[in-house]
């Protein structure tokens, strides 16, 4: 998908379950070469090397130290799928080494690391892209297309979240070396805002004519994991006695410069079906994910919902039209493949990524800001402007098939950036 005449030479840092899944997806792309992989755990590194070998590709070099991988001159970019608290550190080192940085999703632990991501990207000219696959979900892109065509009118309110029963994953996280365990044990806030906030930010033109201003967060008590551990292992089991800091339900409200409001929910330690809780509501109608429904004033029956299926077919995003024809592949219903293609093709063409460092920084910052608000009794907290005022007049990023700022048909695929020049402001060069 997409037309390029180049090859992206990438490395993968972090080979846990998520990292290995991304590695397999990348190995399925003929114009992507994986020349090096890295993990500090030897058993994970061996699993990664086996995946490369079984793919029939040239065997990649393996490293336990990511700094040695970044020293390679043949690498153009790296995929970073390590623990949440090391994402920024490694991405900063990657950009300083002249590599594109692709970061797997996760919230920040400090505002300083978000600012350092921005400063490093601006100083080095290297892009930093949060690999938010949900921005390329079929429903999310169809809704983006509808919004761009004005079907919902002027947007007023959006909702999103991460509602996913992860009790087993968190409870057994110490044994499985899963990064969520220590975060849930010690932190209390909106730990995973990006699956929902990423697509919603693109719908609301955040960092390009709009921005996130303030937030307030509230956390419930934490009982879900203890209850599960007690039921499964008995009340005397050590897991049943652990007091997790992370509340079962964390609710965050954000106010935007344009006057819109965003509601985010984090709900991962109670029994429930999966949802990203999507809702986009404007002066002409509303879309809701949970009941696969939509209501458009003057088109839908009065005071009644319609199925979103017919609308999705009518407003199918060009990316998904072609994707369905060619064959959906990769993890998470195909979203993994699309977000990795968006990153890889940016590397090949030496253009800015469709999710840039300013998006990356502000989405990641929501976690630490939410923690602060919860700790202050749900007090409002200001959200930094990582663009330093540029958001007011920033135009859409370079024209690209994978753009999330505008909808481009296949025939419009192209890049306005000059070779080896990355317009960090996202503006198209004159």
Wavefront OBJ file of the C-alpha trace (Angstrom):
o trace
v 0.000 0.000 0.000
v 1.495 3.337 -0.966
v 4.095 3.769 -3.674
v 7.743 4.121 -2.828
v 10.991 3.269 -4.555
v 13.067 3.011 -1.405
v 13.683 0.636 1.470
v 13.318 1.485 5.144
v 16.133 0.052 7.270
v 14.793 -0.303 10.781
v 15.745 -1.742 14.146
v 13.418 -2.986 16.877
v 14.173 -2.264 20.541
v 12.094 -4.228 23.047
v 11.014 -7.787 22.259
v 8.286 -8.554 24.733
v 4.950 -9.747 23.378
v 4.144 -6.401 21.789
v 7.604 -5.907 20.324
v 7.628 -9.372 18.765
v 4.208 -8.741 17.236
v 5.436 -5.527 15.620
v 8.586 -7.305 14.435
v 6.533 -9.995 12.670
v 4.380 -7.335 11.031
v 7.420 -5.427 9.756
v 8.992 -8.600 8.389
v 5.905 -9.016 6.218
v 6.767 -5.803 4.350
v 9.088 -6.393 1.392
v 10.423 -2.834 1.417
v 11.408 -2.911 5.098
v 14.718 -4.381 6.252
v 15.204 -5.327 9.901
v 18.944 -5.239 10.373
v 19.139 -5.191 14.183
v 16.998 -6.056 17.198
v 17.523 -5.514 20.921
v 16.275 -6.624 24.319
v 17.952 -6.694 27.724
v 16.492 -10.140 28.449
v 18.378 -12.882 26.620
v 15.349 -15.160 26.268
v 13.360 -12.430 24.537
v 16.233 -11.572 22.255
v 16.489 -15.232 21.229
v 12.760 -15.312 20.462
v 13.170 -12.227 18.287
v 16.084 -13.721 16.379
v 14.035 -16.885 15.783
v 11.208 -14.812 14.318
v 13.595 -13.132 11.870
v 15.139 -16.469 10.904
v 11.757 -18.127 10.315
v 10.714 -15.229 8.075
v 13.444 -16.188 5.600
v 15.056 -12.763 5.876
v 18.742 -12.077 6.419
v 19.442 -12.760 10.076
v 19.433 -9.532 12.091
v 22.145 -8.673 14.585
v 21.059 -8.960 18.217
v 21.947 -6.548 21.024
v 21.313 -6.356 24.753
v 22.321 -2.666 24.871
v 20.181 -0.322 22.789
v 22.986 2.247 22.625
v 25.108 -0.168 20.608
v 22.212 -0.720 18.202
v 21.755 3.042 17.777
v 25.448 3.418 16.911
v 24.901 1.516 13.656
v 25.133 3.760 10.615
v 22.933 1.564 8.429
v 19.771 2.136 10.495
v 17.360 4.884 9.459
v 14.818 4.420 12.227
v 13.891 2.352 15.258
v 10.711 0.915 16.714
v 10.720 1.277 20.507
v 8.526 -1.247 22.340
v 10.153 -1.319 25.774
v 8.613 -0.452 29.151
v 6.600 2.765 29.333
v 9.123 4.563 31.517
v 11.987 4.020 29.034
v 10.204 5.054 25.822
v 11.240 8.704 25.956
v 14.813 7.999 27.048
v 15.427 5.673 24.103
v 13.589 7.897 21.608
v 15.747 10.869 22.616
v 18.903 8.799 22.161
v 17.635 7.572 18.785
v 17.003 11.080 17.457
v 20.412 12.233 18.669
v 21.862 9.299 16.720
v 20.104 10.533 13.570
v 17.305 7.931 13.559
v 13.554 8.279 13.180
v 11.951 7.286 16.495
v 8.748 5.231 16.515
v 7.430 4.852 20.072
v 4.927 2.214 21.146
v 2.055 3.769 23.129
v 2.241 4.570 26.833
v 2.001 7.597 29.084
v 4.859 9.750 30.344
v 6.293 9.726 33.861
v 7.347 13.393 33.785
v 6.703 16.576 31.826
v 10.431 17.085 31.388
v 10.780 13.964 29.255
v 7.979 15.254 26.996
v 9.725 18.611 26.613
v 13.021 16.847 25.954
v 11.390 14.834 23.157
v 10.253 18.083 21.543
v 13.572 19.872 22.017
v 15.559 16.950 20.649
v 13.340 16.550 17.591
v 13.548 20.281 16.831
v 17.314 20.389 17.321
v 18.154 17.247 15.354
v 15.465 17.503 12.674
v 14.496 13.874 13.344
v 10.806 12.991 13.689
v 9.358 11.196 16.698
v 6.102 9.316 16.124
v 3.913 7.714 18.742
v 2.746 4.493 17.075
v -0.921 4.949 17.939
v -2.532 2.210 15.890
v -6.087 3.243 16.815
v -5.670 6.388 14.718
v -5.855 3.959 11.775
v -8.819 1.935 13.011
v -11.564 1.447 10.462
v -14.269 3.154 12.533
v -11.969 5.960 13.652
v -10.913 6.789 10.087
v -14.503 6.657 8.823
v -15.542 9.097 11.554
v -12.572 11.347 10.689
v -13.743 11.324 7.064
v -17.296 12.208 8.142
v -16.059 15.071 10.315
v -13.902 16.467 7.508
v -16.983 16.423 5.254
v -19.043 18.295 7.866
v -21.577 15.531 8.498
v -21.595 16.088 12.280
v -21.472 19.881 12.067
v -19.367 21.907 14.503
v -17.916 19.579 17.109
v -18.885 20.200 20.743
v -17.982 17.149 22.827
v -16.000 13.929 22.446
v -15.542 10.871 24.616
v -12.958 8.129 24.518
v -11.076 5.750 26.751
v -9.487 2.413 27.382
v -11.972 -0.083 28.790
v -10.291 -3.481 28.812
v -10.331 -6.193 31.468
v -6.611 -6.621 32.190
v -6.828 -8.065 35.687
v -4.941 -11.269 34.858
v -2.262 -9.374 32.947
v -1.678 -6.896 35.767
v -1.948 -9.374 38.638
v 0.662 -11.681 37.115
v 2.765 -8.847 35.732
v 5.752 -9.425 38.019
v 6.216 -13.015 36.820
v 5.620 -12.068 33.182
v 7.883 -9.000 33.287
v 4.957 -6.853 32.179
v 5.424 -3.107 32.600
v 1.840 -2.474 33.714
v 2.375 -4.208 37.069
v 4.766 -1.676 38.605
v 2.863 1.261 37.121
v -0.418 0.094 38.662
v 1.323 -0.665 41.933
v 2.787 2.823 42.324
v 0.818 5.273 40.182
v -2.770 6.531 40.150
v -4.072 8.378 37.129
v -4.939 8.109 33.449
v -2.143 5.657 32.669
v -3.194 4.775 29.111
v -4.981 7.723 27.480
v -3.650 7.443 23.962
v -5.798 4.768 22.278
v -8.798 7.035 22.705
v -7.221 10.480 22.776
v -5.125 9.971 19.631
v -8.009 9.632 17.174
v -10.076 12.250 19.022
v -7.200 14.746 18.856
v -7.021 14.332 15.089
v -10.769 14.852 14.799
v -10.467 18.079 16.843
v -7.376 19.407 14.985
v -5.285 19.434 18.153
v -1.924 21.202 17.620
v -3.189 22.580 14.295
v -5.665 25.355 15.075
v -6.757 23.926 18.427
v -5.064 22.667 21.571
v -5.680 20.930 24.895
v -5.885 23.545 27.668
v -6.651 22.037 31.076
v -7.693 18.746 32.654
v -9.142 17.430 35.866
v -9.038 13.772 36.921
v -10.757 11.680 39.558
v -9.918 8.125 40.614
v -12.082 5.524 42.322
v -10.869 3.076 44.939
v -8.866 0.010 43.824
v -10.530 -3.339 44.437
v -10.696 -5.234 41.126
v -7.324 -7.025 41.142
v -7.527 -7.939 44.834
v -10.990 -9.379 44.308
v -9.805 -11.451 41.342
v -6.746 -12.714 43.229
v -8.865 -13.659 46.229
v -11.340 -15.554 44.066
v -8.620 -17.377 42.109
v -5.894 -17.988 44.678
v -7.489 -17.477 48.083
v -7.400 -14.603 50.535
v -4.037 -15.654 51.994
v -2.243 -15.456 48.639
v 0.275 -12.566 48.432
v -1.501 -11.154 45.358
v -4.709 -10.823 47.354
v -2.910 -8.660 49.900
v -1.275 -6.191 47.513
v -2.646 -2.666 47.646
v -2.508 -1.264 44.124
v -2.350 2.527 43.877
v -4.176 2.633 40.534
v -7.912 3.153 40.964
v -10.288 0.827 39.143
v -11.950 3.728 37.295
v -10.164 6.974 36.424
v -12.196 9.741 34.789
v -10.558 12.729 33.108
v -12.146 15.829 31.612
v -10.230 18.083 29.201
v -11.136 21.560 27.927
v -9.897 22.609 24.480
v -8.981 26.070 23.216
v -11.800 25.819 20.680
v -14.352 25.335 23.472
v -14.808 21.590 22.999
v -14.719 19.156 25.912
v -13.236 15.644 26.017
v -14.124 12.901 28.498
v -11.578 10.067 28.946
v -12.141 6.913 30.986
v -9.546 4.367 32.124
v -11.247 1.107 33.161
v -9.014 -1.976 33.160
v -9.354 -3.768 36.512
v -13.047 -4.681 36.623
v -14.983 -7.274 34.583
v -16.262 -5.795 31.305
v -16.145 -6.237 27.501
v -13.556 -4.273 25.522
v -14.323 -0.753 24.320
v -12.526 2.456 23.415
v -15.689 4.353 24.393
v -15.678 6.522 21.281
v -18.174 9.345 20.936
v -18.060 12.380 18.650
v -20.887 14.882 18.978
v -21.578 18.052 17.038
v -24.321 20.492 16.088
v -25.671 18.153 13.390
v -25.342 14.717 14.947
v -23.563 12.161 17.084
v -21.582 8.937 16.597
v -21.172 6.398 19.384
v -18.942 3.336 19.336
v -20.487 1.216 22.072
v -23.824 0.656 20.332
v -22.373 1.019 16.798
v -24.783 3.855 16.278
v -25.180 7.266 14.735
v -27.847 9.961 14.611
v -27.777 12.739 12.004
v -30.361 15.493 12.319
v -32.619 15.710 9.267
v -31.449 12.321 8.025
v -32.020 9.841 10.848
v -35.523 9.101 12.177
v -36.332 11.682 14.840
v -34.990 10.766 18.300
v -33.773 7.387 17.029
v -30.418 5.736 16.486
v -29.310 4.239 13.188
v -26.712 1.532 12.682
v -23.299 2.941 11.862
v -22.664 0.145 9.337
v -24.344 1.870 6.396
v -22.667 5.198 7.150
v -19.277 3.542 7.490
v -19.703 2.004 4.053
v -20.673 5.369 2.564
v -17.893 7.301 4.313
v -15.239 4.588 4.277
v -11.843 6.251 4.437
v -9.733 5.809 1.251
v -7.085 3.979 3.279
v -9.580 1.298 4.295
v -11.187 1.096 0.851
v -7.872 0.067 -0.631
v -6.877 -1.982 2.419
v -10.015 -4.126 2.209
v -9.394 -4.701 -1.485
v -5.768 -5.676 -0.986
v -6.374 -7.773 2.116
v -6.268 -6.751 5.763
v -3.233 -8.069 7.614
v -1.307 -7.621 10.851
v -2.465 -7.434 14.452
v -5.390 -5.657 16.103
v -7.665 -5.982 13.107
v -5.095 -4.556 10.714
v -4.333 -1.325 12.580
v -0.792 -2.404 13.463
v 0.118 -2.809 9.812
v -1.260 0.616 8.874
v 0.508 2.559 11.611
v 3.796 0.799 10.843
v 3.351 1.570 7.122
v 2.781 5.219 7.993
v 6.061 5.245 9.933
v 8.046 3.186 7.412
v 6.961 5.249 4.407
v 7.868 8.457 6.234
v 11.345 6.983 6.753
v 11.614 5.929 3.111
v 10.589 9.339 1.818
v 12.393 11.359 4.523
v 9.208 13.232 5.396
v 7.528 14.251 8.617
v 5.454 11.515 10.261
v 1.628 11.866 10.356
v 1.760 11.751 14.162
v 4.547 14.192 15.009
v 6.560 14.980 18.121
v 4.057 17.606 19.322
v 1.226 15.049 19.175
v 3.463 12.504 20.869
v 4.423 14.844 23.703
v 0.960 16.132 24.572
v -0.735 12.725 24.394
v 1.927 11.185 26.636
v 1.789 14.140 29.041
v -1.852 13.471 29.918
v -0.742 10.600 32.174
v 1.523 12.610 34.474
v -0.875 15.571 34.494
v -3.742 13.254 35.436
v -1.684 11.834 38.298
v -1.104 15.373 39.535
v -4.797 16.235 39.376
v -5.811 13.063 41.234
v -3.206 13.737 43.924
v -4.535 17.305 44.323
v -8.111 16.157 44.891
v -9.162 16.545 41.238
v -7.843 20.089 40.945
v -7.590 21.523 37.410
v -4.102 21.224 35.889
v -2.787 23.215 32.915
v -1.670 21.240 29.848
v 1.566 22.608 28.335
v 1.621 23.969 24.805
v 4.460 21.933 23.339
v 4.174 23.834 20.039
v 5.020 27.078 21.886
v 2.240 28.984 20.175
v 2.602 27.441 16.714
v -0.723 25.591 17.099
v -2.623 28.790 16.314
v -1.596 28.890 12.664
v -0.048 25.493 11.918
v -1.257 24.062 8.643
v -1.796 20.403 7.816
v 1.325 18.263 7.567
v 2.895 17.093 4.298
v 0.439 15.522 1.889
v 0.577 11.789 2.447
v -1.675 8.824 1.914
v -1.421 8.175 5.668
v -2.125 11.777 6.690
v -4.416 12.230 9.693
v -4.858 15.967 9.090
v -6.743 15.612 5.822
v -8.261 12.846 3.703
v -6.366 12.085 0.494
v -7.401 9.719 -2.250
v -4.720 7.363 -3.609
v -4.185 9.505 -6.702
v -3.230 12.382 -4.414
v -0.400 10.541 -2.695
v 2.672 12.702 -2.736
v 5.219 14.485 -0.623
v 5.975 18.191 -0.776
v 9.032 18.057 1.459
v 12.421 18.470 -0.162
v 14.755 15.453 0.105
v 16.363 15.090 3.544
v 14.450 18.092 4.853
v 11.941 17.448 7.648
v 9.525 20.374 8.131
v 9.010 19.968 11.901
v 6.318 22.602 11.989
v 4.320 20.275 9.759
v 3.786 23.093 7.265
v 4.224 22.417 3.568
v 7.351 24.159 2.225
v 6.645 27.057 -0.125
l 1 2 3 4 5 6 7 8 9 10 11 12 13 14 15 16 17 18 19 20 21 22 23 24 25 26 27 28 29 30 31 32 33 34 35 36 37 38 39 40 41 42 43 44 45 46 47 48 49 50 51 52 53 54 55 56 57 58 59 60 61 62 63 64 65 66 67 68 69 70 71 72 73 74 75 76 77 78 79 80 81 82 83 84 85 86 87 88 89 90 91 92 93 94 95 96 97 98 99 100 101 102 103 104 105 106 107 108 109 110 111 112 113 114 115 116 117 118 119 120 121 122 123 124 125 126 127 128 129 130 131 132 133 134 135 136 137 138 139 140 141 142 143 144 145 146 147 148 149 150 151 152 153 154 155 156 157 158 159 160 161 162 163 164 165 166 167 168 169 170 171 172 173 174 175 176 177 178 179 180 181 182 183 184 185 186 187 188 189 190 191 192 193 194 195 196 197 198 199 200 201 202 203 204 205 206 207 208 209 210 211 212 213 214 215 216 217 218 219 220 221 222 223 224 225 226 227 228 229 230 231 232 233 234 235 236 237 238 239 240 241 242 243 244 245 246 247 248 249 250 251 252 253 254 255 256 257 258 259 260 261 262 263 264 265 266 267 268 269 270 271 272 273 274 275 276 277 278 279 280 281 282 283 284 285 286 287 288 289 290 291 292 293 294 295 296 297 298 299 300 301 302 303 304 305 306 307 308 309 310 311 312 313 314 315 316 317 318 319 320 321 322 323 324 325 326 327 328 329 330 331 332 333 334 335 336 337 338 339 340 341 342 343 344 345 346 347 348 349 350 351 352 353 354 355 356 357 358 359 360 361 362 363 364 365 366 367 368 369 370 371 372 373 374 375 376 377 378 379 380 381 382 383 384 385 386 387 388 389 390 391 392 393 394 395 396 397 398 399 400 401 402 403 404 405 406 407 408 409 410 411 412 413 414 415 416 417 418 419 420 421 422 423 424 425 426 427 428 429 430
